[in-house]
């Protein structure tokens, strides 16, 4: 069994249910939260998570699609990036 990790970011106007809705999609795909940080600045909601899944057959594209669709329903922007891609893009 292999472990795959992702960086998930959620940004938008704060409203009730964002965390519940996003984590429900994660649970549906058996994605575990490894670490989480959330901040509300006035009415702006921001959340970043390090998440992981233990599966060789994990369908990243389907997970990304479901997360983006949930974000659209909530009126927030959701991005899911493989940890390696995130680290490569943000290296100094």
C-alpha positions in Angstrom: 0.0 0.0 0.0 1.3 3.4 -0.9 0.6 6.7 0.7 -0.1 9.8 -1.4 -0.3 13.3 0.1 -2.0 16.5 -1.2 -2.2 20.1 -0.4 -5.8 21.4 -0.4 -6.6 25.1 -0.2 -10.0 26.7 0.3 -10.5 30.4 0.0 -13.7 32.5 -0.1 -16.2 34.5 1.8 -17.0 32.9 5.1 -20.3 31.1 5.6 -21.6 28.3 7.7 -20.8 24.8 6.5 -17.6 25.2 4.5 -15.5 22.9 6.6 -18.3 20.4 7.0 -19.0 20.2 3.2 -15.3 20.0 2.2 -14.4 17.4 4.8 -17.5 15.3 3.7 -16.1 15.1 0.2 -12.8 14.1 1.6 -14.4 11.4 3.7 -16.3 10.1 0.7 -12.9 9.5 -1.0 -11.3 8.1 2.2 -8.9 11.1 2.3 -7.4 11.8 5.7 -6.5 15.2 7.2 -2.8 15.1 8.2 -2.6 18.8 9.2 -5.0 21.7 9.0 -4.9 25.5 9.4 -7.9 27.8 9.1 -8.2 31.5 9.5 -11.0 34.0 9.1 -9.9 37.5 8.4 -13.0 39.7 8.7 -15.3 37.9 6.3 -12.6 36.0 4.3 -12.2 32.3 5.0 -8.9 30.6 4.3 -8.0 27.0 5.0 -5.0 24.9 4.0 -4.8 21.2 4.6 -2.1 18.5 4.2 -4.2 15.4 3.4 -3.3 11.9 2.6 -4.8 8.7 1.2 -3.5 5.1 1.5 -4.5 3.6 -1.8 -2.8 2.5 -4.9 -6.0 3.0 -6.9 -6.8 6.5 -5.8 -8.4 8.6 -8.6 -6.9 12.0 -8.1 -8.7 13.5 -11.1 -12.1 12.4 -9.7 -11.2 13.7 -6.3 -10.1 17.1 -7.7 -13.3 17.4 -9.7 -15.5 16.6 -6.7 -13.7 19.1 -4.6 -13.9 21.9 -7.2 -17.6 21.2 -7.7 -18.2 21.3 -3.9 -16.3 24.6 -3.8 -18.5 26.0 -6.6 -21.6 25.0 -4.7 -20.3 26.8 -1.6 -19.0 29.8 -3.5 -15.4 29.2 -2.5 -12.2 28.3 -4.5 -10.9 24.9 -3.8 -7.5 23.6 -5.2 -6.1 20.1 -4.7 -2.4 19.6 -5.6 -0.2 16.6 -5.2 2.4 17.4 -2.5 5.3 16.9 -4.9 3.8 19.4 -7.4 3.1 21.9 -4.7 6.6 21.7 -3.3 8.1 22.0 -6.8 6.0 25.1 -7.6 6.9 26.8 -4.3 10.6 26.0 -3.9 13.0 28.8 -3.4 
